[in-house]
Amino acid sequence: MRLKSWIIELRSSFLTATLVSIFLGTAIAWARNSAFNLEYFLLTLIGGVFLHLGTNVANDYFDHKSRNDEVNEEFVRPFSGGSRTIQLGLLTPTEVISGALLFFALGTSIGLFLTWMRGPLVLILGLVGLFSGFFYTAPPVNLANRGIGEIFVGVNFGALMTLGSYYVQTQTLTLEPLVASIPVSLLIAAVLYINEFPDYAADKAVGKNTLVVRLGRSRAVYGYASITLGAFASIFISALGGVMPITTLIGLVPLPLAVEATLHARKFHSNSTALVPSNALTVVSHLFTSLLLSLGYLLYGIKVVNAGFFLMLIIIGLSILSTAFLFFNIEKKKSLLISKREN
């Protein structure tokens, strides 16, 4: 029973945010520098996952302490409202904060080893991630309350992870992994941002002044649209500007999903249940865009640029779009049905 409770607590489905950024940084290192060390890659992956888990669990604890999760009645699992393990009595608050500290300690240990083996930048990036992960909702800093939590989430799970994994492989710093991480950073920030819409009332009640609370749900939709579409604009500009290889334009394939999510959010921003398809599509957009950017670098690295390559891109693109739109339509019908029953 305890194991099942911890599986719920960890919210491991969101670990893709860490994995895809590390994949991207490693792919850039291989494509541009022919550098790849499996041991360092796995250590970076495991260390990043531990820090991410620590952040998830710590956030649950401090949202319990502020009574945020207790007063939240609009949450929609699994996108908002935390894991609910404390609220359901599955784990005690002491167990949760102890688990968070354990994960942070494990991630820090791996980070210190990589610092010793690869260089001091690992420590600097790790400390920024550790600080902002813990203090996302922890007092006295409480980044979320200050309306800058979304920025730090984007930086942590985009730029820091991508740049850090690139550095671990190459022991050098260049502008490219930072530029390549911009769409990943923006899209993971968009995931957090759209997931804050169902939490609006509870966040406002306890003084958790996220951007959505500060703007209000109707105006916050425009912020969501700007973040999401800005991510795809950055891919287009960076690839055509020569900063990233032209093959990374494959990352534009999920753009229609982001547009669909934005249009749906504009209509249902204040109906938490009906909003679910936008939550889901934002997660899918982030995941596929990030993976396709890595694929773009891998294809560049093996010099596959011919008719067969473009045919493969078309097939991949159509597969992603058809799968995602099928999922979207199912979730849309389901959420609207539930919403009608509730009303």
TIPA-189396 format. One record per residue (C-alpha): residue in one letter; x negated, y negated, z negated. Coordinates in steps of 0.02 Angstrom, whole numbers. Each point is the difference from the previous one (the first is absolute). Example, Ala and Ser with C-alpha at 12.3 -4.5 7.8 and 13.67 -1.06 7.14 Angstrom:
BEGIN
<sese=a px=-615 py=225 pz=-390> $
<sese=s px=-69 py=-172 pz=33> $
REM end
This chain:
BEGIN
<sese=m px=0 py=0 pz=0> $
<sese=r px=-143 py=-119 pz=-42> $
<sese=l px=-83 py=35 pz=166> $
<sese=k px=161 py=-39 pz=94> $
<sese=s px=18 py=-162 pz=-99> $
<sese=w px=-176 py=-53 pz=45> $
<sese=i px=30 py=39 pz=183> $
<sese=i px=148 py=-119 pz=-6> $
<sese=e px=-101 py=-129 pz=-96> $
<sese=l px=-145 py=-5 pz=122> $
<sese=r px=106 py=-48 pz=152> $
<sese=s px=-127 py=85 pz=111> $
<sese=s px=98 py=-34 pz=160> $
<sese=f px=-68 py=-178 pz=-6> $
<sese=l px=-181 py=59 pz=-2> $
<sese=t px=1 py=-17 pz=189> $
<sese=a px=-38 py=-185 pz=-32> $
<sese=t px=-172 py=50 pz=-64> $
<sese=l px=-32 py=143 pz=120> $
<sese=v px=31 py=-94 pz=163> $
<sese=s px=-114 py=-146 pz=-48> $
<sese=i px=-143 py=118 pz=-43> $
<sese=f px=30 py=94 pz=163> $
<sese=l px=-10 py=-165 pz=95> $
<sese=g px=-162 py=-59 pz=-82> $
<sese=t px=-80 py=169 pz=29> $
<sese=a px=59 py=5 pz=182> $
<sese=i px=-76 py=-171 pz=33> $
<sese=a px=-166 py=54 pz=-77> $
<sese=w px=-5 py=154 pz=112> $
<sese=a px=57 py=-88 pz=160> $
<sese=r px=-115 py=-150 pz=-18> $
<sese=n px=-150 py=73 pz=-94> $
<sese=s px=12 py=189 pz=27> $
<sese=a px=0 py=13 pz=-189> $
<sese=f px=98 py=134 pz=-92> $
<sese=n px=-42 py=90 pz=-160> $
<sese=l px=135 py=124 pz=-54> $
<sese=e px=-52 py=0 pz=-183> $
<sese=y px=9 py=-189 pz=-15> $
<sese=f px=163 py=-3 pz=96> $
<sese=l px=81 py=125 pz=-118> $
<sese=l px=-66 py=-89 pz=-155> $
<sese=t px=67 py=-166 pz=65> $
<sese=l px=167 py=81 pz=35> $
<sese=i px=13 py=81 pz=-173> $
<sese=g px=-59 py=-157 pz=-90> $
<sese=g px=124 py=-107 pz=94> $
<sese=v px=142 py=120 pz=-39> $
<sese=f px=-42 py=-2 pz=-186> $
<sese=l px=3 py=-191 pz=-5> $
<sese=h px=164 py=-1 pz=95> $
<sese=l px=78 py=125 pz=-121> $
<sese=g px=-61 py=-103 pz=-146> $
<sese=t px=84 py=-153 pz=75> $
<sese=n px=165 py=92 pz=27> $
<sese=v px=5 py=67 pz=-176> $
<sese=a px=-56 py=-162 pz=-84> $
<sese=n px=132 py=-96 pz=96> $
<sese=d px=134 py=119 pz=-70> $
<sese=y px=-62 py=-27 pz=-177> $
<sese=f px=-3 py=-190 pz=7> $
<sese=d px=168 py=-10 pz=91> $
<sese=h px=67 py=101 pz=-146> $
<sese=k px=-80 py=-116 pz=-127> $
<sese=s px=79 py=-152 pz=84> $
<sese=r px=167 py=95 pz=9> $
<sese=n px=0 py=-27 pz=187> $
<sese=d px=40 py=180 pz=43> $
<sese=e px=126 py=13 pz=-143> $
<sese=v px=109 py=-142 pz=67> $
<sese=n px=-19 py=50 pz=183> $
<sese=e px=166 py=65 pz=64> $
<sese=e px=-25 py=-29 pz=187> $
<sese=f px=-155 py=106 pz=24> $
<sese=v px=-3 py=121 pz=146> $
<sese=r px=-112 py=151 pz=-18> $
<sese=p px=-137 py=23 pz=53> $
<sese=f px=-27 py=-177 pz=62> $
<sese=s px=33 py=-103 pz=-156> $
<sese=g px=27 py=8 pz=-187> $
<sese=g px=-156 py=101 pz=-42> $
<sese=s px=-4 py=186 pz=-35> $
<sese=r px=129 py=-11 pz=-143> $
<sese=t px=-91 py=134 pz=-101> $
<sese=i px=-4 py=-109 pz=-157> $
<sese=q px=181 py=-54 pz=21> $
<sese=l px=56 py=182 pz=22> $
<sese=g px=-100 py=59 pz=-150> $
<sese=l px=-111 py=113 pz=105> $
<sese=l px=-160 py=-83 pz=-62> $
<sese=t px=-36 py=-113 pz=-147> $
<sese=p px=-75 py=-175 pz=25> $
<sese=t px=-159 py=59 pz=-90> $
<sese=e px=-19 py=145 pz=121> $
<sese=v px=24 py=-114 pz=149> $
<sese=i px=-129 py=-132 pz=-51> $
<sese=s px=-122 py=138 pz=-50> $
<sese=g px=21 py=77 pz=172> $
<sese=a px=-32 py=-167 pz=83> $
<sese=l px=-161 py=-26 pz=-97> $
<sese=l px=-57 py=176 pz=41> $
<sese=f px=24 py=-27 pz=187> $
<sese=f px=-89 py=-167 pz=-8> $
<sese=a px=-145 py=82 pz=-92> $
<sese=l px=-13 py=140 pz=129> $
<sese=g px=3 py=-124 pz=144> $
<sese=t px=-129 py=-110 pz=-86> $
<sese=s px=-116 py=149 pz=-27> $
<sese=i px=1 py=41 pz=185> $
<sese=g px=-24 py=-184 pz=41> $
<sese=l px=-153 py=-10 pz=-112> $
<sese=f px=-75 py=154 pz=84> $
<sese=l px=28 py=-75 pz=173> $
<sese=t px=-75 py=-164 pz=-61> $
<sese=w px=-157 py=92 pz=-53> $
<sese=m px=-9 py=95 pz=165> $
<sese=r px=56 py=-133 pz=125> $
<sese=g px=-18 py=-173 pz=-73> $
<sese=p px=71 py=-135 pz=-117> $
<sese=l px=140 py=-57 pz=115> $
<sese=v px=96 py=157 pz=-47> $
<sese=l px=0 py=-59 pz=-181> $
<sese=i px=58 py=-175 pz=45> $
<sese=l px=144 py=61 pz=109> $
<sese=g px=46 py=131 pz=-129> $
<sese=l px=7 py=-126 pz=-142> $
<sese=v px=115 py=-114 pz=100> $
<sese=g px=114 py=149 pz=37> $
<sese=l px=-3 py=59 pz=-181> $
<sese=f px=37 py=-172 pz=-70> $
<sese=s px=144 py=-40 pz=117> $
<sese=g px=71 py=177 pz=-10> $
<sese=f px=11 py=-5 pz=-190> $
<sese=f px=52 py=-182 pz=-15> $
<sese=y px=130 py=7 pz=138> $
<sese=t px=132 py=4 pz=-137> $
<sese=a px=-108 py=3 pz=-158> $
<sese=p px=-8 py=-155 pz=-110> $
<sese=p px=-75 py=-124 pz=-18> $
<sese=v px=-45 py=-12 pz=185> $
<sese=n px=155 py=83 pz=75> $
<sese=l px=-31 py=-36 pz=183> $
<sese=a px=178 py=47 pz=51> $
<sese=n px=73 py=-131 pz=-117> $
<sese=r px=-109 py=-133 pz=80> $
<sese=g px=67 py=38 pz=174> $
<sese=i px=-168 py=61 pz=65> $
<sese=g px=20 py=186 pz=-29> $
<sese=e px=44 py=29 pz=182> $
<sese=i px=-163 py=-82 pz=54> $
<sese=f px=-105 py=108 pz=-114> $
<sese=v px=89 py=159 pz=54> $
<sese=g px=-36 py=-44 pz=181> $
<sese=v px=-182 py=-38 pz=-36> $
<sese=n px=-26 py=155 pz=-109> $
<sese=f px=84 py=130 pz=110> $
<sese=g px=-57 py=-79 pz=163> $
<sese=a px=-158 py=-103 pz=1> $
<sese=l px=-90 py=71 pz=-153> $
<sese=m px=31 py=182 pz=44> $
<sese=t px=-46 py=-22 pz=183> $
<sese=l px=-154 py=-105 pz=-33> $
<sese=g px=-55 py=113 pz=-144> $
<sese=s px=14 py=162 pz=100> $
<sese=y px=-95 py=-80 pz=145> $
<sese=y px=-138 py=-58 pz=-118> $
<sese=v px=-15 py=170 pz=-83> $
<sese=q px=-35 py=77 pz=170> $
<sese=t px=-115 py=-135 pz=73> $
<sese=q px=-69 py=-99 pz=-148> $
<sese=t px=30 py=-156 pz=105> $
<sese=l px=131 py=-137 pz=11> $
<sese=t px=76 py=-66 pz=161> $
<sese=l px=151 py=-104 pz=44> $
<sese=e px=87 py=136 pz=100> $
<sese=p px=66 py=113 pz=-141> $
<sese=l px=66 py=-155 pz=-87> $
<sese=v px=92 py=-57 pz=157> $
<sese=a px=62 py=177 pz=34> $
<sese=s px=72 py=8 pz=-176> $
<sese=i px=110 py=-155 pz=25> $
<sese=p px=150 py=92 pz=75> $
<sese=v px=-17 py=139 pz=-129> $
<sese=s px=-7 py=-129 pz=-141> $
<sese=l px=151 py=-94 pz=66> $
<sese=l px=105 py=155 pz=26> $
<sese=i px=-32 py=73 pz=-173> $
<sese=a px=42 py=-171 pz=-72> $
<sese=a px=160 py=9 pz=103> $
<sese=v px=39 py=170 pz=-77> $
<sese=l px=-12 py=-74 pz=-175> $
<sese=y px=93 py=-156 pz=55> $
<sese=i px=152 py=88 pz=73> $
<sese=n px=5 py=118 pz=-151> $
<sese=e px=17 py=-154 pz=-112> $
<sese=f px=170 py=-42 pz=75> $
<sese=p px=96 py=134 pz=-98> $
<sese=d px=-95 py=-51 pz=-158> $
<sese=y px=46 py=-184 pz=21> $
<sese=a px=129 py=-13 pz=-140> $
<sese=a px=-102 py=100 pz=-126> $
<sese=d px=-162 py=-92 pz=42> $
<sese=k px=86 py=-168 pz=-18> $
<sese=a px=79 py=51 pz=-166> $
<sese=v px=-169 py=40 pz=-82> $
<sese=g px=-99 py=-141 pz=80> $
<sese=k px=-94 py=107 pz=126> $
<sese=n px=-14 py=-139 pz=127> $
<sese=t px=-45 py=93 pz=158> $
<sese=l px=7 py=-89 pz=167> $
<sese=v px=174 py=70 pz=30> $
<sese=v px=59 py=-70 pz=-167> $
<sese=r px=-80 py=-169 pz=36> $
<sese=l px=75 py=-13 pz=174> $
<sese=g px=165 py=89 pz=-25> $
<sese=r px=50 py=149 pz=106> $
<sese=s px=73 py=-96 pz=147> $
<sese=r px=-155 py=-109 pz=25> $
<sese=a px=-120 py=140 pz=-45> $
<sese=v px=53 py=93 pz=157> $
<sese=y px=-93 py=-129 pz=104> $
<sese=g px=-156 py=31 pz=-103> $
<sese=y px=19 py=186 pz=33> $
<sese=a px=17 py=-31 pz=187> $
<sese=s px=-155 py=-111 pz=1> $
<sese=i px=-107 py=127 pz=-93> $
<sese=t px=56 py=147 pz=107> $
<sese=l px=-11 py=-81 pz=171> $
<sese=g px=-162 py=-86 pz=-50> $
<sese=a px=-77 py=171 pz=-23> $
<sese=f px=33 py=48 pz=181> $
<sese=a px=-53 py=-171 pz=64> $
<sese=s px=-168 py=26 pz=-85> $
<sese=i px=-26 py=165 pz=92> $
<sese=f px=40 py=-81 pz=168> $
<sese=i px=-113 py=-149 pz=-30> $
<sese=s px=-146 py=100 pz=-72> $
<sese=a px=2 py=130 pz=140> $
<sese=l px=16 py=-124 pz=143> $
<sese=g px=-128 py=-113 pz=-85> $
<sese=g px=-127 py=140 pz=0> $
<sese=v px=-19 py=16 pz=-188> $
<sese=m px=82 py=172 pz=4> $
<sese=p px=-9 py=122 pz=147> $
<sese=i px=139 py=-10 pz=128> $
<sese=t px=53 py=177 pz=-50> $
<sese=t px=66 py=-68 pz=-165> $
<sese=l px=145 py=-77 pz=95> $
<sese=i px=80 py=170 pz=-31> $
<sese=g px=36 py=-72 pz=-172> $
<sese=l px=137 py=-106 pz=79> $
<sese=v px=107 py=154 pz=34> $
<sese=p px=101 py=-13 pz=-163> $
<sese=l px=44 py=-184 pz=33> $
<sese=p px=181 py=41 pz=49> $
<sese=l px=22 py=86 pz=-169> $
<sese=a px=-55 py=-158 pz=-89> $
<sese=v px=118 py=-106 pz=104> $
<sese=e px=144 py=118 pz=-39> $
<sese=a px=-42 py=-4 pz=-186> $
<sese=t px=-3 py=-191 pz=3> $
<sese=l px=168 py=-16 pz=88> $
<sese=h px=78 py=124 pz=-121> $
<sese=a px=-73 py=-90 pz=-151> $
<sese=r px=68 py=-165 pz=62> $
<sese=k px=174 py=74 pz=-3> $
<sese=f px=-8 py=103 pz=-160> $
<sese=h px=-128 py=-92 pz=-108> $
<sese=s px=118 py=-10 pz=-150> $
<sese=n px=72 py=176 pz=12> $
<sese=s px=-130 py=114 pz=-77> $
<sese=t px=76 py=163 pz=61> $
<sese=a px=31 py=-60 pz=178> $
<sese=l px=-177 py=-71 pz=5> $
<sese=v px=-80 py=173 pz=-16> $
<sese=p px=-35 py=23 pz=187> $
<sese=s px=-106 py=-159 pz=-3> $
<sese=n px=-97 py=66 pz=-150> $
<sese=a px=-30 py=165 pz=88> $
<sese=l px=-46 py=-76 pz=168> $
<sese=t px=-126 py=-117 pz=-82> $
<sese=v px=-87 py=149 pz=-79> $
<sese=v px=1 py=92 pz=167> $
<sese=s px=-66 py=-154 pz=92> $
<sese=h px=-145 py=-18 pz=-121> $
<sese=l px=-44 py=184 pz=7> $
<sese=f px=6 py=20 pz=190> $
<sese=t px=-82 py=-167 pz=40> $
<sese=s px=-145 py=37 pz=-117> $
<sese=l px=-24 py=176 pz=67> $
<sese=l px=11 py=-58 pz=181> $
<sese=l px=-133 py=-133 pz=-32> $
<sese=s px=-114 py=138 pz=-64> $
<sese=l px=43 py=104 pz=153> $
<sese=g px=-43 py=-149 pz=109> $
<sese=y px=-174 py=-7 pz=-76> $
<sese=l px=-24 py=188 pz=17> $
<sese=l px=48 py=-7 pz=183> $
<sese=y px=-119 py=-145 pz=25> $
<sese=g px=-137 py=100 pz=-86> $
<sese=i px=17 py=147 pz=118> $
<sese=k px=18 py=-115 pz=151> $
<sese=v px=168 py=67 pz=53> $
<sese=v px=66 py=-138 pz=111> $
<sese=n px=84 py=70 pz=156> $
<sese=a px=169 py=47 pz=73> $
<sese=g px=14 py=147 pz=-118> $
<sese=f px=-32 py=-114 pz=-147> $
<sese=f px=139 py=-120 pz=47> $
<sese=l px=119 py=146 pz=32> $
<sese=m px=-38 py=63 pz=-175> $
<sese=l px=34 py=-173 pz=-73> $
<sese=i px=170 py=-3 pz=85> $
<sese=i px=43 py=173 pz=-65> $
<sese=i px=-56 py=-44 pz=-177> $
<sese=g px=96 py=-164 pz=7> $
<sese=l px=161 py=78 pz=61> $
<sese=s px=-13 py=139 pz=-130> $
<sese=i px=-23 py=-124 pz=-141> $
<sese=l px=140 py=-113 pz=58> $
<sese=s px=125 py=139 pz=29> $
<sese=t px=-37 py=83 pz=-168> $
<sese=a px=7 py=-164 pz=-96> $
<sese=f px=159 py=-62 pz=84> $
<sese=l px=85 py=168 pz=-32> $
<sese=f px=-50 py=-14 pz=-183> $
<sese=f px=57 py=-182 pz=-4> $
<sese=n px=172 py=38 pz=70> $
<sese=i px=26 py=143 pz=-122> $
<sese=e px=-50 py=-107 pz=-148> $
<sese=k px=103 py=-146 pz=64> $
<sese=k px=159 py=103 pz=10> $
<sese=k px=-35 py=80 pz=-169> $
<sese=s px=-36 py=-164 pz=-90> $
<sese=l px=151 py=-89 pz=76> $
<sese=l px=112 py=145 pz=-51> $
<sese=i px=-66 py=-5 pz=-178> $
<sese=s px=19 py=-189 pz=-3> $
<sese=k px=182 py=11 pz=54> $
<sese=r px=36 py=130 pz=-135> $
<sese=e px=-79 py=-113 pz=-133> $
<sese=n px=106 py=-147 pz=55> $
REM end
